[in-house]
């Protein structure tokens, strides 16, 4: 269940920060609408890595569509070099 709090709860920010755990961010609302999420830095780093990886995969797929896909044998041969 998501941990959702009004932004006014940040007056007691220590309590709010103590509720932030790995894979369990605290979501803050402003005027009843989601506005912010507080996550642990380690989780933020993982999210950034996933975004980078997805971007690289997208570039690779685009390249494969334009230039052709490699067979498994071709990949193995390139790895042996």
Buried (B, 14 or more C-beta within 10 A) or exposed (E): EEBEBEEEBBEEEEEBEEEBEEEEBBBBBEEEEEEEBBBBEEBEEBEEEEEEEEEEEEEEEEEEEEEEEEEEEEEEEEEEE
